Amino acid sequence: MERLRRLFSLADLVAGALVLALGVFTLYEASGYARGSMANIGPGFFPGLLGMLLVACGIGIILVEGTRDRSAALPRPEIRAALATVAALGLFALLIERAGLAPAVMATTYAASYATTTVTPLFRFVTASGVTIVCVLVFPIALGLPMRIVTW
Amino acid sequence: MVDLAALSENLALGFSVALSWEALFYAMIGVTLGTFVGVLPGVGTMSAIAMLLPLTFLMEPALAIIMLAGIYYGGAYGGSTASILLNLPGTPSSAVTCLDGYPMARNGRAGVALFVTTIASFAGSIMGLMLLALVAPPLAQFALQFRSPEYFSLMVLGLMAAAILASSSPFRSLASVVLGLLLGVVGIDMLSGTSRFTFGWPTLFDGLPLVAVVIGLFGVPELIANVRSGNYQRPQAVRMRDMLPSRDDWKRIRPAMLRGGSIGAFFGALPGTGGMIASFMAYAVEKRVSRTPARFGKGAIEGVAAPETANNSAVQTAFIPTLTLGIPGDPVMALMLGALMIHGITPGTALITSNPDIFWGLIVSFLVGNVMLLLLNIPLINLWIRVLSIPRQILFPAITAFVCIGVYSVNLAVADIVVLMVFGLLGYALMLLRFQTAPLVLGLILGPMMEENLRRSLLISRGDPMVFLERPISATFLGLAGLLLVWLVVSEIRRRRQLRAT
């Protein structure tokens, strides 16, 4: 690993390896579809072509882009913001049909507000309530979108 | 050469569409929301389109597209405000405006800079718009002779341009393009009935839901990456009389706008490149032709005027390939195509003749919208400065909710929100690994068309791949794509020499 890291930058190594793996997977998956003949290409032809291109790109990322600046490190992800946003979207998916628009928007906004740490729970609650009121007034009531506000 | 009688007749039709009260109203909503998201750093045009999508289902297609287009070019106006006042670009294509706009603000010339960017944006839009009105109809006429091989080769060229010109990591961008093409394959193959890459999930049988994927790839990573960057100080309000440029300023900006506008028009019309490249190019050219290049970076007014003209000119000409060939130049155009298709209109060579009301109505609405933007951005500039101080703790959760509703409203399908979530995470991971998502979206849109045209070309030629080189127009496109590859190798060698030298 250490020797690899001296040769290639870590970010490019990871990126290239992922692309390469995706290419191999695509080739494998495409091999399950009929390739057809050149005059009448089947459903496996185009994906097979793409798989080969992905493999080439993966190698290119590691060998060409990875040897430009070897010190390029992986950036630090915003884990908290990512989790809060994913939770917000997940809650919307869970609640929109089971509970209705108002609870879904309320939960989504509240969860999304956890991306930042600088506000109090009361602030989050007030924000979520405000957004919910606006959404209920705008989308089902003013625009007439077919969404139940609350379902029992 | 230009048929003036036909042009004026068409423009009259356009005015009759664009000057209706409804069209004016929706154009106003579009450009206002566009300016709003353009002004805010970290909130992009994509999110704004997602928020307004629910509205478009209730509207006639011409009005829907007028409104969505308003967001697009309105965003290009707003982007420079934060660049100048906070040294933070509101949109990627106004990043280069920071270089001289922020120093101008620090020298007490923020008002002049804001005024000049608006004038430059307007001038650029008008230049691009004139080109669009003059070039699109004959181009569509010319493209009538395109058959499958020409379309396939043109798409190869467009995707190569998107991958190679748009970034300094061509293999990454190319991988993005290919990943996009691959995602376009997902679903049941029309001809053979084979289910490809669906993993048995019925939602995917009809292909990936476009809107959810695009908003996931663009909107969600933006939210994640920018929510914690903190609130900024509220910039000072600008007084009207501090906004007017001096006579010396005018002398400098006029030629800069002409050059910037031409550069922008070119890069906008090229499928795959757009406002961001155009603005960087315009800045570089301006610095090179200047007799006093040392002033750049210290508040040179040309350095603000040229890229803003280029950016807006590119935004208008980006409609050329979209409306004439049905090949979108950038992700926003791709979404716009999607919106047209939801209304049962297939953009392409036939659009101008089959739906002249949409084409010419759109053109005239651009003119109207740009006049509105002039009013929004000069007399009302202080309103937008105040927008910059909305706390992110309120703004970002609210946008998250609006985006969810927007995406859900397209098909009223919970599965679309799941797709939004998955592609949001994918987009964020790609961002961290320094992949660009714009080429991916182009690939996703063009993928099915490309496979279809490849299949048909080979069918006509009975399996001979030389068909792409034997037809002159197709060969020209592929030749240009080949030149791009040569340029790629040359620039990589040059880069390495420079690296070794330092």
Interface residues (C-beta under 8 A of the other chain):
Chain A: A11 V14 A15 L18 V19 L22 T26 E29 Y33 A34 S37 M38 A39 N40 I41 G42 P43 F46 P47 L50 L53 L54 C57 G58 G60 I61 V64 E65 R68 D69 L74 P75 P77 E78 R80 A81 A82 T85 V86 A88 L89 G90 F92 A93 I96 E97 L101 A104 V105 T108 T109 Y110 A112 S113 A115 T116 T118 V119 F123 R124 T127 A128 G130 V131 V134 C135 F139 L143 G144 L145 P146 M147
Chain B: P54 L55 L58 S169 F171 R172 L174 A175 V178 L179 L181 L182 V185 D189 L191 S192 T194 R196 F197 V220 L223 I224 A225 V227 R228 R392 Q393 I394 F396 P397 A398 T400 A401 F402 C404 I405 Y408 S409 L412 V414 I417 V418 L420 M421 G424 L425 Y428 L432 L433 R434 F435 M450 E451 L454 R455 L458 L459 S461 R462 G463 D464 P465 E492 R495 R496 L499
